[in-house]
Amino acid sequence: MSKHDENVHDAGSSRRDFIKKVGAIGAGLLVVPYLRPSGVFAYNHAQSSTFLATVAMCNTASTPADSYVYDDAGGGVKQKVKYVLDLLDQNQSGAVSALFSKGKKVAIKINLTGGSGTSASFKPNGNAKFPGYTITEAMWTHPAVIQAVGQYVLDAGVNPSDLYIVDAFWDATWQNSGSTAPFGSNDSFGYRAVQQALGCNVVDLNDTTAANIAAVSTGSNHYNFSSLTINKILQTVDVYISIPKLKHHSAAGLTCALKNQVGIVPKSLYTITNDNGRRGALHHPTNTTAEWTYLPESICDLNAARPVHLAIVDGVKNSTGGEGSWCPNFAPCSKHALFAGLDPVATDSIGAKIMGLDPEAASFPLPAPMTNGTATSSITDNHLYLLNGKGVGTNQLSQIQLVGDGVSLTTSVSPHVRPQQPSAFQLCSNFPNPFNPSTMIVFSLPRNAPVTLRVYDITGRVIETLVNGDVPAGEHRMQWSAQGLASGVYLCRMESNEFSQTIRMMYVK
């Protein structure tokens, strides 16, 4: 018998009796199977607080050890990426798998900061300055991660011809015959091999051919740019993924999925006098404008022009002290973290926490003091703080559920404060209520106990069994989505030994 066809026939209780106990209810709900989280951020949660976002993380140091060449294509990183994205999907009502299907067009924005001209400092087998690290480990999104994400997308049903790897390449000769740059015919870094294995496309976002670019509005609530010129492929695709390398940044404080957006505009269109080695116009309109205020605002505008659907951050091996080897305090390191989220602000906030930054603060410390004109600053405005203020996503750690076997990686940054043990069984009111389209269900157990948590329709028929088995003591949270369903009232009932409690939840479009 399908769980959707189960009926309520408690001992000595009829369906009518059940309805009398719980009251009349309305339309059903699409729900998520119960998955007990292996860890959450719990920074002194108030009882009424709720998670607004979920970030899934794995610890890549567990298998294999750091002696791997990042990981083999047949396992390792591929398995880690699948673990993280499957776990995120389970905790987000199937929202990850819903992104990818036959006919969908998907762009993966990678992070190849500075180009291969810096590769002399990162020989394939490392060097005396940074022994054991290559440029793909310390500065660039590693090709093994790109291949693993690309394969996940293809396995979900996307056609190879509809998959695009995109970046604004610093190497102008990458397409030339014999080029040793990433994706060049003699590429020694492994990116061309990834493209060939996936059978996908590669698009240079620095292309300024008139037919390939368009100005995109950043909305009425923009900071520095009312529109930004980007490659049309970024408008054409249905899904946009940002896969940065986890790093500090000399001007923005942090490189993560949102700072990676700086590379979506053609460099040649955003250079300015005396600052043509980068997209100076995004950093400051004049050399006397405070970059530590202007660049974070530009990052917000970039996100408005091309929002990120899915952030996947490569922090397996990475770096501190800046975004590239040209930064005076740049130093490769290994955080052993691979993590992903559908809220890029929340995902980057986890990255900030791993890198020793406070994502909730109004500013980030800079790796080294920065000077514009006659002014010098050791801090920069926090773009995550700004985006949270705009309602783009949350940078509040108390609102971010962190799940996966990598949760412990955050405890090395600051103490992990656990909530107090619940004193009684409780099924809390969902929040928000009414809601559209998702809501959070919270239930608490003072001790390990068998629990059932079910949704019923107006006749007393079981629509879904969410929990049915032994559950450990503590507070448990699940986010549900009613996306695609009719508005209405439905009921959730929790039962455990002598305890039972019912809540009503209203979905209003």
Secondary structure, 3 states (H helix, E strand, C coil): CCHHHCECCCCCCCHHHHHHHHCCCCCCCCCCCCCCCCCCCCCCCCCCCCCCEEEEEEECCCCCCCCCCCCCCCCCHHHHHHHHHHHHHHHCCCCCHHHCCCCCCEEEECCCCCCHHHHHHCCCCCCCCCCCCCHHHHCCCCHHHHHHHHHHHHHCCCCHHHEEEEECCCCCCCCCCCCCCCCCCCCCCCHHHHHHHHCCEEEECCCCCHHHEEEEECCCCCCCCCEEEEECHHHHCCEEEECCECEEECCCEEECCCHHHHHHCCHHHCCECCECCCCHHHHCCCCCCCHHHHHHHHHHHHHHHCCCCEEEEEECCEEECCCCCCCCCCEEECCCEEEEECCHHHHHHHHHHHCCCCCCCCEEEEEEEEEECCEEEEEEECHHHHHHHCCCCCCCHHHEEEECCCHHHHHHCCCCCCCCCCCCCEECCCECCCECCEEEEEEEECCCEEEEEEEECCCCEEEEEEEEEEECCEEEEEEEECCCCCCEEEEEEEEECCEEEEEEEEECC
